[in-house]
Amino acid sequence: MSEKLTITQKAVETYLNKIAEHFKPGTQFTFIARTPGNGKADFVVSTEQLEKAAEVIQRRIEAR
């Protein structure tokens, strides 16, 4: 991982920790940044396994 991505990851983790203060203990967080049309530019920071985060996204899609 590049130095810029490492710095960005640490910044996202810091903000996720601040956001976590507003939720019940044990709440999991996933941050996703993407550039449409560039599949190599995805950036994900998660406090849980990505499979679990993907289950939530799929559940929200199905609930539409």
N, C-alpha and C positions, 0 to 999 in steps of 0.2 A: 504494500500500500504506500502511496506517495506521502510525503510529509504534509502536503496540503490536505489530503484526505484524512490523515491521522488527526490533524488539528481540527478539521471539521467534525470528525466523529466525536472528539472530546467535547466540543462545543455543544453538539446535539445532546450528548449524554448529560451535560450540565443542565440544559434547558428541560430535558425530560425529567430530571430529578426535581426541578422546581415545580413543574406541572404536577408531578406525583403527590406533592403536598396537598393538593386539592381533591384527591381521590382516596378511597379506602385502602388500607394497607394490603399489599398483595396484588394490586392492580398491575397488569402488564402493559407495556407501551411499545409501539412500533412506529418508527418514523421512516417514511418512504419518499424519496425524491427521484424524479425521473425526467428525462428529456424525451418527449414523444418523437419517435422516428430514429432514436439512437439507443438501441438495446444494450450498448456497452457503457451507457452513462447512468445506469441505475445505482442508487445509493440507499442502503437500508441499515438502520440501527434498531435493534430490538432487544428487549429484556427477556425474551422468551425464544423458544425454537421457532424458526420461520414457518414450519409446518403448522404450528398452532395459530400463528398470525394469519396464515393463508386460509385456515378454516373459518376465521372470523370474517375475512373479506368475502369468501364464498357464501357464507350464511347471509351477509348483507345483500349480496347480489341476488340471491334466491328470494329474499324478503321483498324485493321491489314489486 
